[in-house]
Amino acid sequence: MTRSLTQLVRDYLEERRIHRNRLVTKDGHCNIEYGHVRYSNRFAYMLDLWTTVLELRWSWVMFIFTASFLLSWFIFSLTWYWVAYSNGDLWWQYPPNDHTPCVINVYGLTTAFLYSLTTQMTIGYSIRVITPLCPDAIVLLVIQTIIGTIIRSFWGAIIISKFSLPKKRAKTISFSETAVISPKNGALCLQLRVANLRKTLMVGSHIYGKLLRTTVTPEGETIIMDQIKVDFLVDAGKDHLFFACPLTLYHVIDRTSPFYEMAEDTLQQHEFELVVFLDATDESTNFFCQVRTSYIPREIMWGYDFFPIISRSKDGTYCVDFSEFARVVPVLTPHCANCFSNATAHNYNSRYSNDEQGLDVRQSSLNF
């Protein structure tokens, strides 16, 4: 029991360390911290208030939502209290019996707050009604009505926008937890699997990757985040994918690939991060979204292939078994990409030599 608990704690700490060390998390968030930001640059967040509020957590949004209404009601209640005070309407001012107030039944801070709430939320007046004898009260009524409309419109748009953010749609796009390296179509390929969990299609899908690693230039400059383009394909190409079912994407490991110099026993010794991007547009909302994930060396399995998950029933219906989405099976795979290229070239030369020998024999027979 002690060993298992210790192992669980150790695994948890290891996962936390890996989570901090990777640039892009498995769910697509950028794991980067900004330090020593100038105050003027921070003020730019307030200038772009719409985006700033949209990026807040729901807990903060609801807190600011509630605080904005309560604060505006209270501020305007103070102004209504001042209007009543300037007209001698407050109870402690002992107005005469024939006195006409600016707002009927507003004679204290509590009643002023209730009238402010009623005015701003336009829920209808009852016993507290403005009179036409105070022009400043009429102007204040118009101002509060306009500001209240602006506040309600702003928060209504914010809440609707947060519910319909494209990144929410990205949550229904799932990448495989691991990538595999195995032969495919006569070439050694790095493969990964992606699935659309909704039946609505993603239009104009485009997949690509970036390999991030630290490199040193010939001039001695160290580039912490050197980006190398990694192309991914499906059998039909790489652009405008038909994303109706899970797809297996593959990157051909040829001489131009950054994985060409890696081997099965040296893969885990390299330090890199493969970030994969999927850009697409949802056909139901017409929202563009980008789905991201990343793979580090320990999440790439050499000599494995994905288990088939698409089948066809007796009535001709296509079925996808998502329980096998992450399943991999071992396959015979060369030790390195260079070995695979040499073996392929050797087989080709052997067949070519045999064909030439057969041709020489046939020609000799004809000459004879």
Secondary structure, 3 states (H helix, E strand, C coil): CHHHHHHHHHHHHHHHHHHHHCCECCCCCECCCCCCCCHHHHHHHHHCHHHHHHCCCHHHHHHHHHHHHHHHHHHHHHHHHHHHHHCCCCHHHCCCCCCCCCECCCCCHHHHHHHHHHHHHCCCCCCCCECCCCHHHHHHHHHHHHHHHHHHHHHHHHHHHHHCCHHHHHCCEEECCCEEEEEECCEEEEEEEEEECCCCCEEEEEEEEEEEEEEECCCCCEEEEEEEEEECEECCECEEECCCCCEEEEEECCCCCCCCCCECCCHHHCCCEEEEEEEEEECCCCCEEEEEEEECHHHEEECEEECCCEEECCCCCEEECHHHCCCEEECCCCCEHHHHHHHHHHHHHHHHHHHHHHHHHHHHHHHC
